[in-house]
Amino acid sequence: MPTLVIKGKITKGYEHWLEAFDGSENMRNSKYGIKCLYRGYQMDDPNTIHVVLYTPSMEIIQQHMENDAELIAQAGGDPNPEANEMVICSD
């Protein structure tokens, strides 16, 4: 199971993003088997978030990002690919 370390920009503030992200935890887990290990913001920039996720496969995370793109946008995730970094790690 890959572990993803994600750094991303948000556009609607951390509290808004956090409510949406935490509110989607059960959906990510039950629908995709994705588990969140950590989420928070960068101390010197609350509009830069860091998330660590377990995902069953890279195909699953891709499905989630495509199927739930509107939810991610509503949460304030910056859609610009250059605003986000994803590092794939072993478990």
OpenMM code with the backbone's topology and positions (N, CA, C; nanometers):
from openmm import Vec3, app, unit

residues = "MET PRO THR LEU VAL ILE LYS GLY LYS ILE THR LYS GLY TYR GLU HIS TRP LEU GLU ALA PHE ASP GLY SER GLU ASN MET ARG ASN SER LYS TYR GLY ILE LYS CYS LEU TYR ARG GLY TYR GLN MET ASP ASP PRO ASN THR ILE HIS VAL VAL LEU TYR THR PRO SER MET GLU ILE ILE GLN GLN HIS MET GLU ASN ASP ALA GLU LEU ILE ALA GLN ALA GLY GLY ASP PRO ASN PRO GLU ALA ASN GLU MET VAL ILE CYS SER ASP".split()
positions = [
    Vec3(0.0850, -0.1169, 0.0000),
    Vec3(0.0000, 0.0000, 0.0000),
    Vec3(0.0901, 0.1238, 0.0000),
    Vec3(0.0817, 0.2085, -0.1049),
    Vec3(0.1646, 0.3288, -0.1074),
    Vec3(0.1226, 0.4291, 0.0001),
    Vec3(0.2191, 0.5029, 0.0477),
    Vec3(0.1952, 0.6156, 0.1365),
    Vec3(0.2251, 0.7413, 0.0569),
    Vec3(0.1319, 0.8346, 0.0590),
    Vec3(0.1491, 0.9588, -0.0155),
    Vec3(0.1759, 1.0729, 0.0821),
    Vec3(0.2739, 1.1535, 0.0501),
    Vec3(0.3016, 1.2760, 0.1243),
    Vec3(0.2681, 1.3893, 0.0275),
    Vec3(0.1658, 1.4657, 0.0628),
    Vec3(0.1135, 1.5682, -0.0270),
    Vec3(0.1329, 1.7062, 0.0357),
    Vec3(0.1809, 1.7981, -0.0453),
    Vec3(0.1913, 1.9391, -0.0078),
    Vec3(0.1076, 2.0147, -0.1089),
    Vec3(0.0122, 2.0936, -0.0601),
    Vec3(-0.0752, 2.1639, -0.1524),
    Vec3(-0.1119, 2.3024, -0.1036),
    Vec3(-0.1584, 2.3821, -0.1963),
    Vec3(-0.2081, 2.5158, -0.1651),
    Vec3(-0.3594, 2.5102, -0.1534),
    Vec3(-0.4140, 2.5910, -0.0634),
    Vec3(-0.5584, 2.6035, -0.0498),
    Vec3(-0.5962, 2.7496, -0.0714),
    Vec3(-0.7210, 2.7714, -0.1130),
    Vec3(-0.7635, 2.9056, -0.1529),
    Vec3(-0.8732, 2.9650, -0.0655),
    Vec3(-0.9302, 2.8863, 0.0256),
    Vec3(-1.0433, 2.9344, 0.1053),
    Vec3(-1.0153, 2.9346, 0.2549),
    Vec3(-0.8905, 2.9248, 0.2933),
    Vec3(-0.8541, 2.9264, 0.4350),
    Vec3(-0.8512, 2.7876, 0.4953),
    Vec3(-0.7662, 2.7734, 0.5968),
    Vec3(-0.7434, 2.6423, 0.6568),
    Vec3(-0.8675, 2.5864, 0.7258),
    Vec3(-0.9383, 2.6672, 0.8024),
    Vec3(-1.0558, 2.6159, 0.8754),
    Vec3(-1.1620, 2.5625, 0.7786),
    Vec3(-1.1835, 2.6325, 0.6695),
    Vec3(-1.2802, 2.5869, 0.5685),
    Vec3(-1.2338, 2.4533, 0.5089),
    Vec3(-1.1053, 2.4488, 0.4699),
    Vec3(-1.0511, 2.3260, 0.4109),
    Vec3(-1.0591, 2.2104, 0.5104),
    Vec3(-1.0219, 2.2367, 0.6362),
    Vec3(-1.0194, 2.1316, 0.7376),
    Vec3(-1.1587, 2.0725, 0.7596),
    Vec3(-1.2603, 2.1562, 0.7666),
    Vec3(-1.3973, 2.1074, 0.7853),
    Vec3(-1.4383, 2.0164, 0.6689),
    Vec3(-1.4067, 2.0578, 0.5473),
    Vec3(-1.4408, 1.9763, 0.4299),
    Vec3(-1.3585, 1.8476, 0.4259),
    Vec3(-1.2293, 1.8570, 0.4545),
    Vec3(-1.1416, 1.7395, 0.4505),
    Vec3(-1.1832, 1.6373, 0.5553),
    Vec3(-1.1998, 1.6830, 0.6798),
    Vec3(-1.2408, 1.5914, 0.7863),
    Vec3(-1.3807, 1.5364, 0.7610),
    Vec3(-1.4679, 1.6179, 0.7041),
    Vec3(-1.6036, 1.5731, 0.6736),
    Vec3(-1.6094, 1.4663, 0.5661),
    Vec3(-1.5038, 1.4532, 0.4889),
    Vec3(-1.4976, 1.3527, 0.3814),
    Vec3(-1.4207, 1.2276, 0.4212),
    Vec3(-1.3727, 1.2221, 0.5450),
    Vec3(-1.2901, 1.1090, 0.5904),
    Vec3(-1.3615, 0.9750, 0.5732),
    Vec3(-1.4849, 0.9647, 0.6190),
    Vec3(-1.5575, 0.8378, 0.6085),
    Vec3(-1.5773, 0.7972, 0.4632),
    Vec3(-1.6075, 0.8923, 0.3759),
    Vec3(-1.6247, 0.8618, 0.2338),
    Vec3(-1.4951, 0.8102, 0.1740),
    Vec3(-1.3828, 0.8781, 0.2003),
    Vec3(-1.2543, 0.8332, 0.1453),
    Vec3(-1.2209, 0.6929, 0.1933),
    Vec3(-1.2482, 0.6664, 0.3201),
    Vec3(-1.2154, 0.5363, 0.3771),
    Vec3(-1.3068, 0.4265, 0.3239),
    Vec3(-1.4383, 0.4485, 0.3285),
    Vec3(-1.5313, 0.3421, 0.2886),
    Vec3(-1.5381, 0.3216, 0.1371),
    Vec3(-1.5328, 0.4288, 0.0607),
    Vec3(-1.5464, 0.4184, -0.0849),
    Vec3(-1.4157, 0.3774, -0.1533),
    Vec3(-1.3025, 0.4257, -0.0999),
    Vec3(-1.1746, 0.4037, -0.1668),
    Vec3(-1.0716, 0.3275, -0.0832),
    Vec3(-1.0929, 0.3155, 0.0463),
    Vec3(-0.9934, 0.2517, 0.1325),
    Vec3(-0.8748, 0.3409, 0.1616),
    Vec3(-0.8919, 0.4732, 0.1438),
    Vec3(-0.7855, 0.5702, 0.1700),
    Vec3(-0.7927, 0.6120, 0.3170),
    Vec3(-0.6778, 0.6066, 0.3840),
    Vec3(-0.6727, 0.6421, 0.5260),
    Vec3(-0.5788, 0.7606, 0.5464),
    Vec3(-0.6258, 0.8593, 0.6199),
    Vec3(-0.5444, 0.9775, 0.6512),
    Vec3(-0.4636, 0.9510, 0.7777),
    Vec3(-0.3330, 0.9716, 0.7693),
    Vec3(-0.2445, 0.9570, 0.8849),
    Vec3(-0.2129, 1.0917, 0.9481),
    Vec3(-0.2139, 1.1960, 0.8673),
    Vec3(-0.1816, 1.3299, 0.9177),
    Vec3(-0.2376, 1.4327, 0.8215),
    Vec3(-0.2847, 1.5453, 0.8768),
    Vec3(-0.3179, 1.6621, 0.7983),
    Vec3(-0.2938, 1.7834, 0.8852),
    Vec3(-0.2371, 1.8861, 0.8253),
    Vec3(-0.2077, 2.0089, 0.8973),
    Vec3(-0.1579, 2.1145, 0.8006),
    Vec3(-0.1222, 2.2296, 0.8550),
    Vec3(-0.0725, 2.3351, 0.7685),
    Vec3(0.0699, 2.3713, 0.8060),
    Vec3(0.1348, 2.4361, 0.7135),
    Vec3(0.2719, 2.4793, 0.7327),
    Vec3(0.2714, 2.5969, 0.8301),
    Vec3(0.3525, 2.5912, 0.9328),
    Vec3(0.3493, 2.6908, 1.0404),
    Vec3(0.3644, 2.8343, 0.9908),
    Vec3(0.4455, 2.8569, 0.8889),
    Vec3(0.4652, 2.9937, 0.8398),
    Vec3(0.3723, 3.0298, 0.7243),
    Vec3(0.2838, 2.9371, 0.6854),
    Vec3(0.1912, 2.9639, 0.5744),
    Vec3(0.0676, 2.8761, 0.5890),
    Vec3(-0.0375, 2.9249, 0.6549),
    Vec3(-0.1568, 2.8432, 0.6770),
    Vec3(-0.2342, 2.8095, 0.5488),
    Vec3(-0.1929, 2.8650, 0.4348),
    Vec3(-0.2553, 2.8292, 0.3075),
    Vec3(-0.1774, 2.7199, 0.2347),
    Vec3(-0.0771, 2.6646, 0.3015),
    Vec3(-0.0048, 2.5478, 0.2494),
    Vec3(-0.0323, 2.4332, 0.3448),
    Vec3(-0.0970, 2.3297, 0.2907),
    Vec3(-0.1326, 2.2148, 0.3744),
    Vec3(-0.0413, 2.0970, 0.3427),
    Vec3(-0.0311, 2.0077, 0.4401),
    Vec3(0.0449, 1.8837, 0.4249),
    Vec3(-0.0467, 1.7701, 0.4689),
    Vec3(-0.0518, 1.6652, 0.3877),
    Vec3(-0.1372, 1.5506, 0.4158),
    Vec3(-0.0562, 1.4245, 0.3904),
    Vec3(-0.0706, 1.3259, 0.4796),
    Vec3(-0.0085, 1.1946, 0.4601),
    Vec3(-0.1222, 1.0935, 0.4546),
    Vec3(-0.1295, 1.0193, 0.3444),
    Vec3(-0.2375, 0.9236, 0.3211),
    Vec3(-0.1829, 0.7855, 0.2882),
    Vec3(-0.2507, 0.6822, 0.3364),
    Vec3(-0.2331, 0.5453, 0.2842),
    Vec3(-0.3385, 0.5279, 0.1761),
    Vec3(-0.2991, 0.4704, 0.0635),
    Vec3(-0.3944, 0.4392, -0.0423),
    Vec3(-0.3685, 0.2968, -0.0903),
    Vec3(-0.4737, 0.2217, -0.1241),
    Vec3(-0.4527, 0.0856, -0.1714),
    Vec3(-0.3671, 0.0792, -0.2979),
    Vec3(-0.3776, 0.1826, -0.3836),
    Vec3(-0.2991, 0.1865, -0.5070),
    Vec3(-0.3013, 0.3281, -0.5628),
    Vec3(-0.2137, 0.3562, -0.6538),
    Vec3(-0.2127, 0.4869, -0.7178),
    Vec3(-0.3361, 0.5042, -0.8066),
    Vec3(-0.3866, 0.3953, -0.8610),
    Vec3(-0.5089, 0.4023, -0.9416),
    Vec3(-0.6275, 0.4487, -0.8561),
    Vec3(-0.6330, 0.4025, -0.7328),
    Vec3(-0.7420, 0.4407, -0.6422),
    Vec3(-0.7361, 0.5899, -0.6101),
    Vec3(-0.6181, 0.6430, -0.5798),
    Vec3(-0.6091, 0.7853, -0.5477),
    Vec3(-0.6445, 0.8682, -0.6707),
    Vec3(-0.6064, 0.8206, -0.7884),
    Vec3(-0.6412, 0.8908, -0.9121),
    Vec3(-0.7934, 0.8919, -0.9320),
    Vec3(-0.8578, 0.7774, -0.9061),
    Vec3(-1.0048, 0.7707, -0.9157),
    Vec3(-1.0683, 0.8713, -0.8213),
    Vec3(-1.0214, 0.8744, -0.6981),
    Vec3(-1.0750, 0.9682, -0.5992),
    Vec3(-1.0598, 1.1124, -0.6476),
    Vec3(-0.9427, 1.1474, -0.6948),
    Vec3(-0.9183, 1.2849, -0.7379),
    Vec3(-1.0048, 1.3223, -0.8590),
    Vec3(-1.0282, 1.2275, -0.9485),
    Vec3(-1.1135, 1.2543, -1.0653),
    Vec3(-1.2611, 1.2557, -1.0275),
    Vec3(-1.3055, 1.1551, -0.9541),
    Vec3(-1.4473, 1.1438, -0.9183),
    Vec3(-1.4928, 1.2538, -0.8240),
    Vec3(-1.4047, 1.3008, -0.7384),
    Vec3(-1.4411, 1.3970, -0.6352),
    Vec3(-1.3743, 1.5323, -0.6557),
    Vec3(-1.3433, 1.5654, -0.7807),
    Vec3(-1.2775, 1.6927, -0.8123),
    Vec3(-1.3608, 1.8116, -0.7659),
    Vec3(-1.4921, 1.8038, -0.7795),
    Vec3(-1.5779, 1.9146, -0.7372),
    Vec3(-1.5713, 1.9327, -0.5852),
    Vec3(-1.5725, 1.8226, -0.5115),
    Vec3(-1.5615, 1.8288, -0.3657),
    Vec3(-1.4287, 1.8906, -0.3239),
    Vec3(-1.3224, 1.8526, -0.3913),
    Vec3(-1.1897, 1.9066, -0.3617),
    Vec3(-1.1862, 2.0566, -0.3909),
    Vec3(-1.2480, 2.0970, -0.5017),
    Vec3(-1.2536, 2.2398, -0.5365),
    Vec3(-1.3362, 2.3181, -0.4349),
    Vec3(-1.4490, 2.2618, -0.3921),
    Vec3(-1.5333, 2.3292, -0.2930),
    Vec3(-1.4603, 2.3444, -0.1593),
    Vec3(-1.3729, 2.2506, -0.1294),
    Vec3(-1.2949, 2.2576, -0.0048),
    Vec3(-1.1884, 2.3671, -0.0114),
    Vec3(-1.1595, 2.4125, -0.1331),
    Vec3(-1.0591, 2.5179, -0.1488),
    Vec3(-0.9250, 2.4679, -0.1972),
    Vec3(-0.9196, 2.3439, -0.2445),
    Vec3(-0.7949, 2.2926, -0.3005),
    Vec3(-0.7600, 2.3682, -0.4274),
    Vec3(-0.6376, 2.4142, -0.4386),
    Vec3(-0.5940, 2.4880, -0.5569),
    Vec3(-0.5814, 2.3901, -0.6730),
    Vec3(-0.6571, 2.4104, -0.7822),
    Vec3(-0.6548, 2.3156, -0.8941),
    Vec3(-0.5295, 2.3245, -0.9809),
    Vec3(-0.4483, 2.4253, -0.9616),
    Vec3(-0.3270, 2.4413, -1.0409),
    Vec3(-0.2284, 2.3303, -1.0061),
    Vec3(-0.1926, 2.2454, -1.1033),
    Vec3(-0.0987, 2.1356, -1.0734),
    Vec3(0.0343, 2.1832, -1.0156),
    Vec3(0.0774, 2.3033, -1.0504),
    Vec3(0.2032, 2.3554, -0.9992),
    Vec3(0.1946, 2.3951, -0.8517),
    Vec3(0.0723, 2.4054, -0.7968),
    Vec3(0.0534, 2.4435, -0.6580),
    Vec3(0.0599, 2.3238, -0.5640),
    Vec3(0.0743, 2.2046, -0.6205),
    Vec3(0.0673, 2.0821, -0.5407),
    Vec3(0.1849, 1.9897, -0.5728),
    Vec3(0.2309, 1.9205, -0.4699),
    Vec3(0.3369, 1.8210, -0.4847),
    Vec3(0.2916, 1.6917, -0.4178),
    Vec3(0.3218, 1.5796, -0.4809),
    Vec3(0.2888, 1.4493, -0.4226),
    Vec3(0.4124, 1.3608, -0.4321),
    Vec3(0.4519, 1.3060, -0.3193),
    Vec3(0.5647, 1.2140, -0.3153),
    Vec3(0.5075, 1.0769, -0.2779),
    Vec3(0.5427, 0.9764, -0.3568),
    Vec3(0.4957, 0.8397, -0.3328),
    Vec3(0.6044, 0.7654, -0.2562),
    Vec3(0.5659, 0.7125, -0.1391),
    Vec3(0.6602, 0.6424, -0.0518),
    Vec3(0.6128, 0.4988, -0.0291),
    Vec3(0.7018, 0.4140, 0.0140),
    Vec3(0.6635, 0.2776, 0.0493),
    Vec3(0.5982, 0.2785, 0.1861),
    Vec3(0.5277, 0.1699, 0.2172),
    Vec3(0.4662, 0.1605, 0.3496),
    Vec3(0.5596, 0.0938, 0.4472),
] * unit.nanometer
topology = app.Topology()
chain = topology.addChain("A")
for resn in residues:
    res = topology.addResidue(resn, chain)
    for name in ("N", "CA", "C"):
        topology.addAtom(name, app.Element.getBySymbol(name[0]), res)
